Structures are given as structure tokens and as C-alpha cells.
Amino acid sequence: MYTVNIWPILVATIVSFGIGALWYSPVLFGKEWMALSKINESDVEASKMKGMWKSYIIHIIATFISFCVLGFIASATGVQTASDGAFFAFLAWLGFIIPMNISRLLWQRDPMKLVLIDTVNVLIGLLIGGAIIGAWN
């Protein structure tokens, strides 16, 4: 029977969410991401009025689920170090996130820079989250 410790998953979720908040802020890539996504300040304000917080809740739940799966993988494979946790997170990114984001380039025709901003954000969040989960096991 595999056991998954909920605490590192919660911490990884919060840290990953914080990384995303910084990543998409004006300090890092927020302005560029908005321009590439064809979103302006009035669009953001309209989203806030419609209850943007609901999207944040859904995103944090989805992030939590992703780290639950990563925690299960870590438990099933006997991960006990931060580097092992980060390695499995990298494999998840390489095997699942990259192929999905290639589809964005091919079929949605999103700009490469936009896909890179999103994809690297996921990579960093997964690596740090995986390291937290691995170190805590």
C-alpha cells in the first residue's frame, strides 16, 4: 500500500501557486504574457468583476491534484530525496506538459514566446514542488 503525505503536497501547491503569481506579475512576464495573449488591462478588470477568484480556486485545486499524483508516484517509486522528486517532476513535464504545449503551437498557433512563458512556468513549479515532495518523503 502506498501512502502519500498531504503536507508536502499542500506546501508544493502553495509554493507553485506563488511562483505562478510572481511569474505572471508585471515584475517578470505578466506584461509580455498579456500582450502575447491579446489581453489588456480592461479585460483583466472585467474578469475581476465577473469573479476571477473562481478561476484561482479552480487553478489551485488543479495544481493540488497534480501534486497528489506526483506524491503518489514518489511514494510508489520510493523517492526520498529532493533531487529524485525533481527528477520525476521533470519527467512528468517532459512527457505530459511538453506534448500538450506542442499542440498549442501546431493547432492553436500560439506564439512560441507565449508557449515558452507558460511551459517554463510549469517546469519551475513542478521542479520545486517535486523537490519539496521528494525531500519530505
Buried (B, 14 or more C-beta within 10 A) or exposed (E): EEEBEEEBBEBBBBBBBEBBEEBBEEEBBBEBBBEBBEEEEEEEEEEEEEEEEEEEEEEBEEBBEBBBEBBBBBBEEEBEEBEBBBBBBBEBBEEBBEEEBEEBBEEEEBEEEBBBBBBEBBBBBBBBBBBBBBBBB
